[in-house]
Amino acid sequence: MNVYDYAMQMEKDGENYYREGASRSAHKGLTRILTMLADAEVIHYNVFSKMKEGTPWQSPDTTILKDVKNIFVRMKEEGQLESIGVSEIDLYTKAQDIEKMTEDFYRERAAQTENPTERETFLQVAGEEKKHYFILQQIIDFVSRPEQWLEDAEWYHLEEY
């Protein structure tokens, strides 16, 4: 299996994992976030598909962090904190493990390629996977202690991601 097929399979597996998690989630806001993560994996899949075909591709550029922040704020404004439970934390921690593994793979691949455009794309997708990891950590923190998290979270450090 070549690197593009492998990357595409990882992205497809990630998409499926998030969609399955979204279908099992009891909370509308968290379901929306998991669906957004699944959709982001589809974008990555398409990038690698185009790379495999040798056709021009657009590197991913998303607003996922801003969008997720808006969902959390809306959840607070609409009083949706009562239905948040810790029963889904395993889903999020496993997804974090997958995102970290995927990010590491793309960074490793970027270091191995001599093609500067390919290197940049692998690094950009790795950066997106790092954002996904961060989002999952925010979900874990939010689910664990929603009132405290919303009072403390300022999201100023998003630019780091």
N, C-alpha and C positions, 0 to 999 in steps of 0.2 A: 504494500500500500504506500503510495507516495505521500509527501507531506501535505499536499492539498486535500487529498482524500481523507487523510487522518484528521486534519483540521475541520473539514466539513462534517465528519462524523462526530467529533467532539461538540461542535456547535449544534448539530441536530439532537444529540443526546441531551445537551443543556436545554434546548427549547422544549423537548418532551418532558424533562424533569420539572421545569417551571410551569408548563401547562397542566401537568398532573397535579402539582402542588396547588395551583390556582383553583382547580376543580374541587379540591378537598378543603380549601380554606373556608372557614366559617365567617370571615370578615371581609366585607365588600372592598374596603380600602386596600387591604393587604392582597386581595385577589387582583386588584388593578395593578399593583406594583409587580406581582409575579408575572402577570400578563405582559407588562412592559419589558421585563427582563427576557421573557420568551421571545418577544418581537425583536429585541436587540440581538439575540442569538441568530435569528433569521437573517438580519442584516449582515452579520459576520459570515454566516454560511454563504450568502450571495457574493460577498467580496472574495472569498476563497474559491468559489466556483468560477468566477471571472478570471482570477489569477491562474487557475488550472487551465482554462481555455486559452489563456494568452490574450484575452481581450481587455480593453481599457476598463478600469474600475475606479470607483470613487472611494477614498478612505472614509471610514465611519466618523461622523461628527454628530453627536447626539446631545440632547438637552435632558437626559434622563435624571441627572442629579436634581436639577431645578424642578422637574416634573414630580419626582418622588417627594421632595420637600413640600411642594404644594399639596400633595395628597395627604401628608401627615398634618399639615396646618388645617386643611379642610376637615379631616377627621376630628380634630380638636374642636373646631368651630361648630360642627354638627353634633357634638356630644357623643361620638361613636367609641368612646374609650371603654365603656362598660363591657362590651362584648369581646374585648381583647383578652386572650388567654395564653398561657405558656405552652400549651399542648403541641404547638407546631414548631417549637424551637429546634427540634432535631432536623426538620426539613431545611431550616435556614442554615444550620451549622454544616450539614452535609453539602448544601449548595455552596457554602463558602469554601469548603475543601476542593470542590470541583473547580470553582473560579480561580483559586490559587494555583492549582495544578495546570490549568489552561493558560493562565498568565505566564507561569514559568516556562511552559512549552514554547509559547510565542516569543518570549525574550531570548530563549536559547536558539530558536530558529533564526531570529533576527541577527544574532551574533555569528551564525554560520553562513549566512548568505552574502554573496559579494554584490548582488544587485541592490543599489541604493533605494530604488522605489519599493522593492519587495521588503527590504529591511524596515523602511519607514512604515509600511502597512502593518507588518507584524508587530512593530512597537506600538502603533496606534491601537490596534486591536488588543494588545496586552494592556494598554492603559485603560481601555474600556472594561476589560475583565477586572482590573483593579477597582474601578468605580463600582462594578457589580458587587465585589467583595465588601466594599465600604457600605453600600446600600444594605446588604444583608446584615452587616454588623449593626447598622442603625435599626433595622427591623428587630433584631434580637434584643437590643437595648430597649427599644420601644415596647415590645411585647412583655419584657421582664418588669418594666416599671414605667408605664405610660405617662402618668402625671408628672413624675420627676423628670423624665426624659424631655418632655415637651417644655418644661420650665427651664431646663439647663441647655437644651440644644439650640445653638444659634446658627449652626451650619456655616460659620465664617470660614472654616478650614476646607471648604469644598474645592477651592482653587488648587489645593495640593493634589487633587485627583484629577 
